[in-house]
Amino acid sequence: MSADFSALRAQFPLLARELGGRRIAWLDNASTTPRPRAVLEALREYHEQYSANVHRGVHALAAEASERFEAARDEVANFLGASSSEIVFTSGTTEAANLVAGALGLAPQDEVLLTGAEHHSNLLPWRQRCATRVLELDERGTPLYAGLAGLFTPRTRLVAVHHASNVLGAIAPLREISALAHARGIPVFVDGAQGAGHLALDVRELECDFYAFSGHKLGGPSGSGALYAREDWLERLAPQRWGGGMVARVDAQGCELRSGPQRFEAGTPNVEGVLGLAAALRLLREIGMPQVEQHGRELARALLEERAHLPGVRLLGPVDAAARIPLVALALPPRGLDAETAARTLSDAFGVLVSAGRHCAHPLHDACGVEATLRASAWVHNDLDDVRRFGEALRGLIA
Ligand code: PMP
């Protein structure tokens, strides 16, 4: 493991905390990540130095806040390989999916194609408005993408798919999916909540039309996030929220909308959230996303290796580390310790923090015939020792 990554842990103040006298092994990054010092500093600096509203005031601090806010948009665009005019700030992936679902004007007779492995946030926004057709899964829960071509009908309006699954850890073949969809004139929405913090990104290369992610899954503040919408789409979408900040002019008769992404950002935005998000992305840029990806593969390999030494434990998702982000969801042996009790014991007795339950992916758990899973998810601050401690502690609990 490279020296840079071993030093990175010190940049996350939360990880200096101990639980029961033990160093924390934070393996709950798929739920949310600890925040690095750079993000905390950006928040503090905003509040202490220039906490003005953006795009409204004319005084010096308002200008400074507005400039930094727009510089954050540039940082997000750079992170995604997009241009700034294609970036809408949101409160996270859930809001982005809801925005696109509303903005496309989906009607009950329309169909959105999904996989059976989607997070509820990439299922319910569509299902509330129209019909869905769902790609089947194999016995490990991995979507059977070969079946995708057969799901398109004349009513298909969109394909909505995860970049990486929050349960399977599986990375979706986005380029192939986009090619299939585009050959039929259908756009692709990517739920990047679990992909963005792990995988080097270029939305042009992925050829997706929409890409959404959440700040808190990559070191940023809660309630921050962004939606990429390819320029031609952005121009065609209808705003879903109305109010100040999105209009160039309002008179008694009507209003003239601002051009560009600000049309979708009515009201005072989450300024500090956006600035914190940019700080998180800057840190990832400094580390280098190819390095993050490589580190993730090593952690994924280590997680799979630990699982191989857990008797009777079933792994959901692919067995190949290269097909995964560093996340494993495990079904514990029946009639043994349940996942929730295991997670609480790992925390209280070992200082190892993981998730347990159905991870907002009930249909996936139902399809796999699994009541609940124990999920360990690593990120840039983790090392092989964290993974080993997880494996060792769980082995002890199962025995
Ligand atoms: N999609 C996936 C795959 C996720 O893991 C999550 C968060 N658990 C979401 C969507 C929703 O993200 P947020 O709650 O930040 O909107």
Residues whose N, C-alpha, C, O or C-beta is under 5 A from the ligand:
A	BS01	PMP	A30 G92 T93 T94 E95 H119 S121 A164 N166 D191 A193 Q194 S214
